[in-house]
Amino acid sequence: EQNISTKGTSITITVHPESRYTLDKIRSSRLQRDLLSLKGSGNQYSFTMPGSNVTVYASFTRNGYTVKAASTENGTIQLAQTGGKDETVTVSLLPDGGCIAQGVTVVDETGQQIEVRSSGTEYSFIMPDCSVTVQAQFIRVLPFLDVYADQWYWDQICYIYENKIMVGTSETLFQPDMTTTRGMVATTLINGRKPETSENTIFNDVSPEHYYAVPVIWAHENQIAAGYGSGKFGPNDGVTREQLAVMLYRYASYAGLNTAGTSTALDKFSDKAEISSYAVQAMTWACGSGLLDGYGDGTLKPNGLLTRAELATVLMQFHELLLSQEHNHLLVEGGKTKDGTSLKAGPIFLIAGGMSMWSFQLELLLEQP
């Protein structure tokens, strides 16, 4: 823009950057190329008109766009380094322990939503010509702060917690990598119930004040778990894979389930000879039923210890096995079975879909003709 001014006149220049731009530098010079002194700041400057033409130069910097992560609870929004318009911005959601992410919403300065694409646990969007805010919601599913949604055992622990099969080692910890003990397994089998047992234990290493005292007594009295002999049960000993198979096998028998195993279920394992003789039948059933499987090297590791996460996995599969056999059990109404048979007393285990896996037990016996 040209203006005609006389020598000695004070000239004021107001700079109006376009949207998304900021004034970077401003200078003025005569035709002889020597610079004039400019006074001012911000977007307004002035100089005194010399006795020759003057040219004013200004340079501008394009403003960067901001991508702001909204404040959240139960998780963190992680943003990749942002760029300019039309560049791809990547968003990762990091839920806290026990929480899951519920997706991403991106809104611009006017509140309009920006299209978001998802790929697994990552999200992305194309940067518009303005700043945006990334929003996400994290939902607490489990009370355990040490169980994360990206771990292999997440679904299994959610399942056993929802079905009241296992609890944590405290109100806020599950300790999935802790070795499972024999006392823990016995405790899961009574599933929070208080079954009738004798008041005294035959095991000198099981004191009445311990959390596993009643479960261990019940498991022993019902021939589900045995001790080592010499009055020892070993409640704090790590449970081996074959010991767990035996306990579940005996429990399934106690519940009246089908425990017939596939005779060839163990043939594919190179270390099947390491299975203790007392556990062969139980391991055959457990492997044939899909409760236990081998490792990538073709071994079964019958004497290997289980973590609590691995126990959760086995118990989830056992629960599903119980539910799958529900239709094989007699439904009782008015003292008779579904087909009208009279009943007296004896054990029939009834499974209720969606309920705790060992919550319903009825003492009945078919009357013999």
Disulfide bonds with the S-S distance in Angstrom:
none
